Amino acid sequence: MRWTEAATVAREAAHAWTREQGPGGAILLFDRHDLRAEACGGLSSLELGLPFTAGSAVRYASISKHFLSALLLTGAPIALDDTLGQHLDLRPTLAAVPIARALDMTGGLPDTMEALWQLGVSPTTSLDRDALLGFVQSLDGLNFVPGAEISYSNTGYRLVQAALAAKGIDYAGELHARFFAPLGLGITLPEDETDPVPHLAGGYWKSPRGWLRGRYGLHISASGGLAGSAADLMAWCQALLCGTGPADGLLARLGALRAFADGTPSQYGLGLARSPVPGLIAIGHGGSLPGFKNHFLLAPESGAGVVVVSNREDTDAHGIALSVMAALAGARLAAPATGILPAGRFVAEDAPYWLEHQAGVVTFLGAAETVYPAGDGVEGRSVHLPIALRAIPGGLEGCIGHRPYTFRPVAPGLGAQPSWAGTWINSSQNASLTVEVHDGNARLISGSGPQRSITVLDPLSPTLALAERGGGGPWRQRLALDFSGPTLRLVTNRCRMLHFERA
């Protein structure tokens, strides 16, 4: 293990934050028992001018997921082989999803936030746990058959927490009693972004007007609700590496390879995922909420790990963690793949799906991933959006999310079709959309009152159009409208099942 080289990489990343004097973060490099290097930079509070330290708290976001899985593996009264419907009142399609597939991202569950956003409810809207559970209980459709593909969704973790609550189990209290208190950790589970969190750093994003605070209005569930410091997360990671006390045997079980329905192994486990570091098996997870970007990686065989936490939206936390771990192993990470795939937009031959490639970044249904050279094509580093593509005459082919695709370029000069026009209604959600078409141009009108929005549609094919809209913060939604069937279907990577009928 090359600790000096890895520490240098960490310090260079932290120094960039300090040099800018904006928001920053902390990077901790450690073995099973000791902190081997600490690199902190930037500010935890732009308002107060406070420096970011290893004790500054952040919102862990999706790093929280493996704690719920750990609770299930250590005695919570819900089995991985159970279905969601055995513990909650859900519509038939969601009820039939096995708990394990709800947690390993192969369940096909539509993501709650994405589904709401498709209906015009932005991520900054305040909604409590009961409102969100009621919304999920009203959904009756999946993105794909469970086990057939993989696509990131927070919904399974939200539902399993609700199932625990239905049994009278206080999730936050159980985590504290079983994991946090025995290890002396200051990790908490605030339910809302307005709940006070000791030493919490502000989360910021860079707008055209400068740095702004990030906002997230939805109830923060087991899918991403935990908050704590880099030091707290490191102590938990060391417990996982040692496999002692409340973390006994958890790392191997949480990070174990799972499988798709056809037996192909998936690199995403139960809230932990494998990352491609040459010469190492690196297991960990990232997390993102507006203004916070975090990641941790552990090398179980070497007993080493790195924690990256940050209170700025532009941090590539996964990239920093990979670079530190690669330096630790004396390995070299590949540079992004530019010039291997043609640039432009493409549509799938057998599905109303789209893809864009620009300068080594592939965007599939709105989800963007940097890709790297692999054989005669490219591949991504995300295990919940695995991408393997190569150029073929007249297009691209490969697999995304464990599904094979052939993509053809978007034809030039496309215009909107008159058949798109009209008012479209989803009665189960009391929602309506209007599409107006004039002289080959189309626009989407949704919402009412001050939330009424008008978005220009960009045709991708005679039956597919793309809309892009903001959410009151750093995140943007690229929404596809599928007119290929008798209904209008809305499609993003994390939600592909909302249908609207003509009024």
C-alpha positions in Angstrom: 0.0 0.0 0.0 1.4 3.3 -1.1 0.1 5.6 1.6 2.3 8.6 0.8 1.3 8.6 -2.9 -2.4 8.3 -1.9 -2.1 11.1 0.7 -0.6 13.3 -2.0 -3.6 12.8 -4.3 -6.0 13.6 -1.4 -4.1 16.7 -0.4 -4.1 18.0 -4.0 -7.9 17.7 -4.2 -8.4 19.4 -0.8 -5.9 22.2 -1.7 -8.0 23.1 -4.8 -11.0 23.7 -2.4 -8.8 25.9 -0.1 -7.3 27.8 -3.0 -10.8 28.8 -4.3 -12.0 29.7 -0.8 -15.5 28.4 -1.6 -17.2 25.3 -0.1 -14.9 22.4 0.5 -14.7 19.0 2.1 -12.7 16.4 3.8 -10.8 13.3 2.6 -9.7 10.7 5.1 -7.4 7.8 4.2 -7.2 5.0 6.8 -6.5 1.4 7.6 -8.4 -0.9 9.9 -7.3 0.9 13.1 -5.6 4.2 12.2 -6.1 7.4 10.3 -3.2 7.4 7.8 -3.8 10.8 6.2 -6.3 13.7 6.5 -6.9 16.4 3.9 -9.4 19.1 4.4 -10.1 22.3 2.4 -12.5 25.0 1.8 -15.3 26.3 4.0 -18.1 24.5 5.8 -20.1 27.7 6.0 -19.8 30.6 3.5 -22.0 32.7 5.7 -19.8 32.3 8.8 -16.4 31.7 7.1 -15.9 28.4 9.0 -13.3 26.0 7.7 -14.3 22.5 6.7 -12.9 19.9 9.0 -13.1 16.1 9.5 -15.7 17.0 12.2 -18.0 19.0 9.9 -21.2 17.2 9.4 -22.7 16.6 5.9 -25.8 14.9 4.6 -24.5 11.4 3.7 -27.4 11.0 1.2 -27.4 7.6 -0.5 -24.4 6.4 1.6 -27.3 5.8 4.1 -28.7 2.9 2.1 -26.4 0.1 3.4 -27.4 0.9 7.0 -31.0 -0.1 6.3 -29.7 -3.3 4.7 -27.5 -3.9 7.7 -30.5 -3.7 10.0 -32.3 -6.3 7.9 -29.3 -8.6 8.1 -29.0 -8.3 11.9 -32.5 -9.3 13.0 -35.1 -6.8 11.8 -38.4 -8.7 11.2 -38.4 -8.4 7.4 -36.7 -11.1 5.3 -35.0 -10.4 2.0 -37.0 -13.1 0.3 -40.3 -11.5 1.4 -42.2 -9.3 -1.1 -43.1 -5.7 -0.4 -46.8 -6.6 -0.4 -46.3 -8.9 2.6 -45.6 -5.8 4.7 -47.3 -2.9 3.0 -50.6 -2.1 1.2 -49.4 -1.6 -2.3 -50.8 -1.9 -5.8 -50.2 -5.4 -7.4 -47.1 -4.7 -9.5 -45.1 -3.1 -6.6 -46.5 -5.5 -4.1 -45.0 -8.5 -5.9 -41.4 -7.1 -5.9 -39.1 -9.1 -3.6 -37.4 -7.0 -0.8 -33.9 -8.0 -2.0 -34.6 -6.7 -5.5 -36.1 -3.6 -4.1 -32.8 -2.9 -2.4 -30.3 -4.1 -5.1 -31.7 -1.8 -7.8 -33.1 -4.7 -10.0 -36.7 -4.4 -8.8 -37.8 -2.1 -11.5 -39.4 0.3 -8.9 -40.0 3.8 -10.2 -38.0 6.4 -8.2 -40.3 8.5 -6.1 -38.6 11.8 -6.7 -38.5 11.2 -10.5 -42.1 10.2 -10.7 -43.2 13.4 -8.8 -40.9 15.5 -11.0 -42.5 14.1 -14.1 -45.9 15.2 -12.7 -44.5 18.7 -12.2 -43.6 18.4 -8.4 -40.0 19.6 -8.1 -37.5 18.2 -5.6 -37.6 21.4 -3.7 -41.3 20.9 -2.8 -42.0 20.2 0.9 -43.7 16.8 1.3 -43.8 14.7 4.5 -43.4 11.0 4.9 -47.1 10.3 4.9 -47.7 12.2 1.7 -44.8 10.4 -0.1 -45.9 7.0 1.1 -49.4 7.6 -0.1 -48.1 8.7 -3.5 -46.0 5.5 -3.8 -49.0 3.4 -2.8 -50.9 4.9 -5.7 -48.4 3.8 -8.3 -49.1 0.6 -10.3 -46.3 0.0 -12.7 -42.7 -0.9 -12.9 -39.8 0.3 -15.1 -39.0 -3.3 -16.1 -39.6 -6.9 -15.0 -37.8 -7.5 -11.6 -34.4 -9.0 -12.2 -34.2 -8.2 -15.9 -32.3 -4.9 -15.7 -30.8 -2.5 -13.2 -31.7 1.1 -12.7 -31.2 3.3 -9.6 -34.3 3.8 -7.4 -34.7 5.2 -3.9 -38.2 3.8 -3.6 -37.4 0.4 -2.2 -35.5 1.9 0.8 -38.3 4.3 1.5 -40.8 1.4 1.4 -38.8 -0.9 3.6 -38.5 1.9 6.2 -42.3 2.3 6.0 -42.7 -1.4 6.5 -40.5 -1.3 9.7 -42.6 1.7 10.9 -45.8 -0.3 10.3 -44.4 -2.9 12.7 -43.8 -0.3 15.4 -40.1 -0.1 14.8 -38.4 3.3 15.1 -35.8 3.1 12.4 -33.7 6.0 13.7 -33.8 4.5 17.2 -32.8 1.1 16.0 -29.8 2.4 14.1 -28.7 4.4 17.1 -29.1 1.5 19.5 -27.6 -1.2 17.3 -24.8 0.6 15.5 -24.1 4.2 16.4 -24.2 4.2 20.2 -21.9 1.1 20.6 -19.3 2.7 18.3 -19.7 6.2 19.7 -20.8 7.7 16.4 -22.5 11.0 16.1 -24.6 10.0 13.0 -28.2 11.1 13.1 -31.3 10.7 10.9 -33.0 14.1 10.4 -36.4 13.6 8.7 -36.4 17.0 7.0 -33.8 19.5 5.9 -35.2 21.9 8.5 -34.3 19.6 11.4 -31.2 20.9 13.3 -28.1 18.8 12.8 -25.1 19.5 15.0 -22.1 21.0 13.1 -23.9 20.6 9.8 -22.1 22.3 6.9 -24.1 24.3 4.4 -24.6 22.6 1.0 -23.9 24.8 -2.0 -24.1 24.9 -5.7 -22.6 27.3 -8.2 -25.3 29.3 -10.0 -24.8 32.1 -12.5 -25.3 34.5 -9.5 -22.6 32.7 -7.5 -22.8 30.1 -4.7 -26.3 29.3 -3.5 -27.6 26.9 -0.8 -29.1 23.7 -2.1 -32.6 22.8 -1.2 -34.4 19.4 -1.0 -38.0 19.5 0.2 -39.0 15.8 0.3 -39.0 13.8 3.5 -35.5 12.3 3.8 -35.9 8.6 4.3 -33.7 5.6 4.8 -32.7 6.0 1.1 -30.6 9.0 1.9 -31.4 10.6 5.3 -28.3 10.1 7.5 -26.1 13.0 8.5 -22.7 12.9 10.1 -19.0 13.8 9.7 -16.2 12.4 7.8 -14.7 11.2 11.1 -17.9 9.4 12.0 -18.1 7.7 8.6 -14.4 6.6 8.8 -15.0 5.1 12.2 -18.0 3.1 10.8 -15.9 2.0 7.8 -13.1 0.8 10.1 -15.7 -1.3 12.0 -16.8 -2.8 8.7 -13.2 -3.6 7.8 -12.4 -5.1 11.2 -15.7 -7.0 11.2 -16.0 -6.7 15.0 -18.8 -5.5 17.3 -22.0 -4.5 15.7 -20.4 -4.7 12.2 -19.4 -8.3 12.6 -19.5 -10.0 9.2 -21.5 -7.2 7.6 -19.1 -6.0 4.9 -19.0 -9.3 3.1 -22.7 -9.8 3.2 -23.6 -6.2 2.1 -21.1 -6.1 -0.7 -21.6 -9.7 -2.0 -22.3 -10.0 -5.7 -25.9 -10.4 -6.5 -27.4 -11.7 -9.7 -29.9 -10.8 -12.4 -32.7 -13.3 -13.1 -30.6 -14.9 -15.9 -27.8 -15.6 -13.4 -25.5 -12.9 -14.6 -23.7 -11.3 -11.6 -24.5 -7.8 -10.7 -21.9 -5.6 -9.1 -24.5 -3.8 -6.9 -25.1 -5.5 -3.5 -27.4 -4.4 -0.7 -26.6 -0.7 -0.5 -22.9 -1.2 -1.4 -21.4 -1.4 -4.8 -18.1 -2.4 -6.4 -15.9 0.2 -8.1 -13.2 -0.6 -10.8 -9.8 0.0 -9.2 -7.1 -2.1 -11.0 -5.6 -4.6 -8.6 -8.2 -4.1 -5.9 -11.7 -5.2 -5.0 -13.1 -1.8 -3.9 -16.5 -1.7 -2.2 -18.4 1.4 -1.2 -21.1 3.8 -2.1 -21.8 7.5 -3.0 -24.4 10.0 -2.0 -25.8 13.2 -3.5 -28.3 15.8 -2.3 -28.4 19.3 -3.6 -25.0 20.8 -2.4 -23.6 17.6 -1.0 -21.4 15.0 -2.8 -19.9 12.1 -0.9 -18.3 8.7 -1.5 -16.4 6.0 0.4 -14.4 3.0 -0.8 -13.0 0.1 1.1 -10.4 -2.5 0.0 -11.3 -5.4 2.3 -8.3 -7.6 1.4 -5.8 -4.7 2.1 -7.7 -3.3 5.1 -7.6 0.2 3.6 -10.2 2.8 2.8 -11.0 6.4 1.9 -13.9 8.7 2.8 -14.7 11.8 0.7 -17.3 14.2 1.9 -18.1 17.6 0.4 -20.5 20.5 0.7 -20.3 21.6 -3.0 -22.4 20.3 -5.9 -19.5 20.2 -8.4 -17.4 17.7 -6.4 -16.6 14.4 -8.2 -16.5 12.5 -5.0 -16.4 9.1 -6.7 -13.6 10.2 -9.0 -11.6 11.5 -6.0 -12.1 8.3 -4.1 -11.1 6.2 -7.1 -8.0 8.3 -7.7 -6.9 8.0 -4.0 -7.5 4.2 -4.0 -5.7 3.8 -7.3 -2.7 5.7 -6.0 -2.8 3.5 -2.9 -2.6 0.4 -5.1 0.0 1.9 -7.5 -2.5 1.6 -10.3 -3.4 3.9 -13.2 -6.9 4.9 -14.0 -7.9 5.2 -17.7 -8.7 8.7 -19.1 -12.2 9.3 -20.4 -12.9 7.9 -23.8 -13.0 10.7 -26.3 -13.0 10.0 -30.1 -14.1 6.4 -29.8 -17.9 6.9 -30.1 -19.4 9.4 -32.6 -21.0 12.5 -31.0 -24.6 13.2 -31.2 -28.0 12.0 -30.2 -29.4 8.5 -30.9 -32.6 6.6 -30.5 -33.0 2.9 -29.7 -34.4 0.7 -32.5 -36.7 -1.4 -30.3 -37.7 1.0 -27.5 -38.7 4.6 -27.1 -35.4 5.5 -25.5 -32.7 8.0 -26.3 -29.0 8.4 -25.8 -26.5 11.2 -26.2 -22.7 11.1 -26.4 -20.5 14.2 -26.1 -16.8 14.3 -25.3 -16.7 11.0 -23.4 -20.0 11.4 -21.5 -22.9 9.2 -22.3 -26.4 10.4 -21.3 -29.1 7.7 -21.3 -32.6 8.8 -20.6 -31.2 11.8 -18.8 -28.7 10.0 -16.6 -25.1 11.0 -17.5 -22.0 8.8 -17.0 -18.4 9.3 -18.1 -17.1 6.4 -20.2 -13.7 4.9 -20.6 -11.9 2.8 -23.3 -12.7 -0.9 -23.2 -11.8 -3.3 -26.0 -13.2 -1.9 -29.3 -15.6 0.4 -27.4 -16.3 2.1 -24.1 -17.6 1.3 -20.7 -18.7 3.2 -17.6 -17.8 2.9 -14.0 -21.3 3.0 -12.5 -22.6 -0.4 -11.4 -26.2 0.9 -11.1 -26.1 2.2 -14.7 -23.6 -0.1 -16.4 -22.7 1.0 -19.9 -20.9 -0.9 -22.6 -21.1 0.5 -26.1 -19.2 0.4 -29.4 -19.7 2.1 -32.7 -21.2 0.1 -35.6 -21.9 1.3 -39.2 -24.8 3.7 -38.8 -25.0 3.8 -35.0 -24.1 2.3 -31.7 -24.7 -1.1 -30.0 -24.1 -2.6 -26.6 -25.7 -3.0 -23.2 -27.1 -0.4 -20.8 -28.5 -1.5 -17.4 -28.0 -5.2 -18.5 -30.3 -4.7 -21.5 -29.0 -4.9 -25.1 -29.6 -2.0 -27.4 -29.0 -0.8 -31.0 -29.1 3.0 -31.4 -29.4 5.0 -34.6 -28.6 8.7 -35.0 -31.5 11.2 -34.6 -32.5 12.2 -38.1 -31.9 15.9 -39.0 -34.7 18.4 -39.5 -37.3 16.5 -37.5 -40.5 18.4 -36.8 -43.2 17.8 -34.2 -46.1 15.6 -35.3 -49.7 17.1 -35.3 -50.8 13.9 -33.6 -48.9 14.9 -30.5 -51.2 17.8 -29.8 -53.9 17.7 -27.2 -54.6 17.4 -23.5 -53.4 14.3 -21.8 -54.8 13.0 -18.5 -53.5 10.6 -15.8 -56.7 10.2 -13.7 -55.0 8.2 -10.9 -52.8 11.1 -10.2 -55.3 13.8 -11.0 -52.7 15.2 -13.4 -52.9 16.7 -16.9 -50.5 17.8 -19.6 -51.1 19.8 -22.7 -49.0 19.6 -25.9 -49.4 22.3 -28.4 -48.0 21.9 -32.0 -47.7 24.8 -34.5 -45.7 24.7 -37.8 -43.7 21.7 -36.7 -42.8 23.2 -33.3 -44.2 21.8 -30.0 -44.3 22.8 -26.4 -45.4 21.1 -23.2 -47.6 22.9 -20.8 -48.0 21.5 -17.3 -48.9 22.7 -13.8 -51.2 25.4 -12.7 -51.0 28.9 -11.1 -47.5 30.0 -10.3 -46.2 26.4 -10.9 -47.5 26.5 -14.5 -44.6 25.8 -16.8 -44.1 25.9 -20.6 -41.3 23.7 -22.0 -40.2 23.5 -25.7 -40.2 19.9 -27.0 -37.2 18.7 -29.1 -38.3 16.0 -31.5 -36.1 12.9 -31.5 -38.2 10.7 -33.8 -41.8 10.8 -35.1 -42.9 9.3 -31.8 -40.4 10.6 -29.3 -39.7 14.1 -28.0 -37.3 15.5 -25.3 -38.1 18.2 -22.8 -35.7 19.8 -20.3 -36.7 21.6 -17.1 -35.2 22.7 -13.8 -36.2 21.9 -10.3 -35.4 25.2 -8.5 -31.8 24.2 -7.8 -28.8 22.5 -9.4 -30.6 19.5 -10.8 -32.3 19.4 -14.2 -34.7 16.8 -15.6 -34.5 15.6 -19.2 -37.9 14.1 -19.8 -38.8 12.0 -22.9 -42.4 11.9 -24.1 -43.3 8.7 -25.9 -46.2 9.0 -28.3 -45.6 5.5 -29.9 -48.7 3.8 -28.3 -52.3 4.7 -27.6 -51.2 6.6 -24.5 -48.5 9.2 -23.8 -45.7 7.8 -21.7 -43.2 9.8 -19.7 -39.7 8.4 -19.6 -36.6 9.1 -17.5 -34.0 6.6 -16.5 -35.4 6.2 -13.0 -39.1 6.4 -13.9 -40.6 4.9 -17.1 -44.2 3.9 -16.2 -46.5 7.0 -16.0 -49.1 6.9 -18.8 -51.5 9.7 -19.9 -54.6 9.2 -22.0 -56.2 11.7 -24.3 -58.8 13.9 -22.6 
